[in-house]
């Protein structure tokens, strides 16, 4: 089965939230502070806080 570029983009989007790789974030969440996570993933502190809130639901 052929995969199109559109399918690849949609698949990549489903694996990320706020521009972060969800699985990597969960692995490092318990080991790092909010500031360190923001630095590691290159996002704002606000994005890290929002992601943590969504994970707690």
VENCORVEN-V762635 format. One record per backbone hydrogen bond with DSSP energy under -0.5 kcal/mol. CO is the residue of the C=O (numbers start at 0). NH is the residue of the N-H. If there is no record, write none. Layout:
BEGIN
{{CO NH} {CO NH}}
END
This chain:
BEGIN
{{3 7} {4 8} {5 9} {6 10} {7 11} {8 12} {9 13} {10 14} {11 14} {12 15} {14 21} {16 19} {19 16} {19 21} {20 24} {21 25} {22 26} {23 27} {24 28} {25 29} {27 30} {27 31} {32 36} {33 37} {34 38} {35 39} {36 40} {37 41} {37 42} {43 47} {44 48} {45 49} {46 50} {47 51} {48 52} {49 53} {50 54} {51 55} {53 56}}
END
